[in-house]
Amino acid sequence: MLELTVKGSKKYFGWMALVLGVIGIGFCVYVWQLISGLQITGMSRDVSWGFYIAQLTFLVGVAASAVMLVIPHYLHNYKAFGRITILGEFLAIASVTMCLLFVIVDLGQPMRLFNVILHPTPGSVLFWDMVVLNGYLFLNLIIGWNVLEAERNQVPPPGWVKPLIYLSVPWAVSIHTVTAFLYCGLPGRGYWLTAILAPRFLSSAFAAGPSLLVLLCLLIRKISKFDPGKEQIQSLAKIITYAIILNVFFFFCELFVVFYSQIPEHMDHFKYLFTGLHGHGVLVPWMWASLGLMIFSIIMLVIPSVRKNETTLAIACIAVFAGTWIDKGMGMISGGFVPNPLHHVNEYVPTVPELVITIGVYGIGVLILTALFKMAISIKEEVAA
Amino acid sequence: MESNRRKFLKVAGISALGIAGAKPVLNAFASEQEEEAQHADVEIRKNEKALTARQWAMVIDTRKLQSEEDLKPIIEACHKTHNVPDVMDTENAEYDEDNQRHVIKWIWEEEYKHAFPTKSTEFLDDRLKNLPFLVLCNHCENPPCVRVCPTKATFKREDGIVLMDFHRCIGCRFCMAACPYGSRSFNFRDPREFIKDEDRNPEFPTRMKGVVEKCNFCAERLAVGKQPACVEASNGAIAFGDLYDPESEVRQLLKSNYTIRRKQGLGTGPAIYYIV
């Protein structure tokens, strides 16, 4: 099936060349980072995780959201999603790959990466994060590949794939839960020290991932002969609606606990993010934008006529995606580090090289996603023809 | 025919991957066995003079450390002994802000409100308000940094010291997120650029970029029967000893003085006690 990824129109190759160029630039800057160390990033002694780890966190969610297609399709026998489940699984593959790359670019000594395997430490959540992320990547590769191949040959997928599909459901939940456990089990970090963190992560994931998928479906319909389907997009829209409402609800649960209990170590991070602390507040406009976008999207999505119109739905999806991205990709990580455990306020702002490397990693994700989607869509077109 | 060839290629490809993938693993097993065989002949003996304990602990008497001047020699002694780079010591002042972000500290001074943020109050007495506090790794009895390390590069030794293997650390900085005392520093850049040859202590390794480091309670000095460098430089303001030895100096001080510890409520069991 891979041969389908090297056949295509000029536009396809032009796009791939462009993405490769972006990756190339990112890679060059990464080599610079390898040589001179993480000093070229904006991270510091106080904010020791930054943009890379934040993107990892966000993308784990996008990856996990494939389960929002797998559950209706395979557990509830919702046939309509059979058309697009593969797209969710391939989106998961691209996202998990980016996650793993973001871990690697964040390491101070990436050549020692395999120490995690040579000296396995089950007590460390990072060890488990590695296990579940890699496991999820392989599950989706195997499932996606076999299901698509069966579709191409117009036969049912091999029987042994079914158990793997069922396994992928809790596994998807596990990847984002474990990622939340990276943060919420740390004693001195009030912003993360909350049992609602994993549920918050999952709800924002199940909003962000399907939103991206809706946008991708609309794009696919425009540029290919394959139509992911009106009903499919509408079903996704309902999932997004529930998930984004839950996400904002969980956030308000957190806000209530923090501000009604009035415990300073928990409040200070929220104050820093939403009002600024001791004159520092680079993230304040972003956080309000994030909350505003999420609430705006809820208002749009709960109105049936707005949700059913694909143009306004697309706008709502962009709002969901942007809102949840700012929340996780910007606020979640540095918000936990500011103020630091000694109550010093040292802010974090990513540097240009850091952003270029980040874009490079996203480029790899886009490259993989394009190739996989190209493959899937070509087969769908082939089967339809 | 077509499908047979496809199948063959698939199997061949997977097998090739399998062989290529398995080789380093097999090698690793082989070298581990060799290592074990070598270890069997080597007996690791402690220096006869080595100091031992169940849990090393420290009592800092802040009554004897009144000013910045009193702390300076202590900090200097530590940082010199352990080749801790002074990244602020450059002629190029325009990089100062950058350097500030990358500073490496094993032991340093903080105001009361930062050392004890949960105990601080607006109406603090003047002495504490202005008193500089020495802070360092607490060598916790229940250290969160050890719990989170994915490679066991940070580990708790049998004498309670939370130690680091600079050669195993992958630089993931999970330990920095886990430490509630901000005791850990990361080498964002090559630290050796900031250590002048004439200042370097050849007895202790320098680090490379990309690894985390922190106070090691002078494990290398205890091993040869010496007290930690900061204790030696403190003129008796810092006491060091076994927390579980009722006869030790630290226990005597804890018995006769009211002491506080940093963020005791988190359950980490910090082993640095402060007499205030």
Chai-1 contact restraints between the chains, C-beta under 6 A:
chainA,res_idxA,chainB,res_idxB,connection_type,confidence,min_distance_angstrom,max_distance_angstrom,comment,restraint_id
A,G37,B,F188,contact,1.0,0.0,6.0,A-B,restraint_1
A,G37,B,R189,contact,1.0,0.0,6.0,A-B,restraint_2
A,G37,B,K209,contact,1.0,0.0,6.0,A-B,restraint_3
A,G37,B,G210,contact,1.0,0.0,6.0,A-B,restraint_4
A,L38,B,F188,contact,1.0,0.0,6.0,A-B,restraint_5
A,Q39,B,H102,contact,1.0,0.0,6.0,A-B,restraint_6
A,Q39,B,F188,contact,1.0,0.0,6.0,A-B,restraint_7
A,Q39,B,R189,contact,1.0,0.0,6.0,A-B,restraint_8
A,S44,B,R101,contact,1.0,0.0,6.0,A-B,restraint_9
A,R45,B,V103,contact,1.0,0.0,6.0,A-B,restraint_10
A,R45,B,S185,contact,1.0,0.0,6.0,A-B,restraint_11
A,S48,B,R173,contact,1.0,0.0,6.0,A-B,restraint_12
A,S48,B,M176,contact,1.0,0.0,6.0,A-B,restraint_13
A,S48,B,F186,contact,1.0,0.0,6.0,A-B,restraint_14
A,L107,B,I170,contact,1.0,0.0,6.0,A-B,restraint_15
A,L107,B,G171,contact,1.0,0.0,6.0,A-B,restraint_16
A,L107,B,C172,contact,1.0,0.0,6.0,A-B,restraint_17
A,G108,B,G171,contact,1.0,0.0,6.0,A-B,restraint_18
A,G108,B,G210,contact,1.0,0.0,6.0,A-B,restraint_19
A,G108,B,V211,contact,1.0,0.0,6.0,A-B,restraint_20
A,Q109,B,I170,contact,1.0,0.0,6.0,A-B,restraint_21
A,Q109,B,G171,contact,1.0,0.0,6.0,A-B,restraint_22
A,Q109,B,G210,contact,1.0,0.0,6.0,A-B,restraint_23
A,R112,B,I170,contact,1.0,0.0,6.0,A-B,restraint_24
A,N115,B,T151,contact,1.0,0.0,6.0,A-B,restraint_25
A,N115,B,R168,contact,1.0,0.0,6.0,A-B,restraint_26
A,N115,B,I170,contact,1.0,0.0,6.0,A-B,restraint_27
A,V116,B,P150,contact,1.0,0.0,6.0,A-B,restraint_28
A,V116,B,T151,contact,1.0,0.0,6.0,A-B,restraint_29
A,H119,B,T151,contact,1.0,0.0,6.0,A-B,restraint_30
A,H119,B,K152,contact,1.0,0.0,6.0,A-B,restraint_31
A,T121,B,P150,contact,1.0,0.0,6.0,A-B,restraint_32
A,T121,B,K152,contact,1.0,0.0,6.0,A-B,restraint_33
A,G123,B,R147,contact,1.0,0.0,6.0,A-B,restraint_34
A,S124,B,V148,contact,1.0,0.0,6.0,A-B,restraint_35
A,S124,B,C149,contact,1.0,0.0,6.0,A-B,restraint_36
A,S124,B,P150,contact,1.0,0.0,6.0,A-B,restraint_37
A,L126,B,P150,contact,1.0,0.0,6.0,A-B,restraint_38
A,L126,B,F174,contact,1.0,0.0,6.0,A-B,restraint_39
A,F127,B,P150,contact,1.0,0.0,6.0,A-B,restraint_40
A,L186,B,A177,contact,1.0,0.0,6.0,A-B,restraint_41
A,L186,B,A178,contact,1.0,0.0,6.0,A-B,restraint_42
A,P187,B,P144,contact,1.0,0.0,6.0,A-B,restraint_43
A,P187,B,P180,contact,1.0,0.0,6.0,A-B,restraint_44
A,P187,B,L266,contact,1.0,0.0,6.0,A-B,restraint_45
A,G188,B,P180,contact,1.0,0.0,6.0,A-B,restraint_46
A,N340,B,G182,contact,1.0,0.0,6.0,A-B,restraint_47
A,P341,B,P180,contact,1.0,0.0,6.0,A-B,restraint_48
A,P341,B,G182,contact,1.0,0.0,6.0,A-B,restraint_49
A,L342,B,H114,contact,1.0,0.0,6.0,A-B,restraint_50
A,L342,B,G182,contact,1.0,0.0,6.0,A-B,restraint_51
A,H343,B,H114,contact,1.0,0.0,6.0,A-B,restraint_52
A,H343,B,P117,contact,1.0,0.0,6.0,A-B,restraint_53
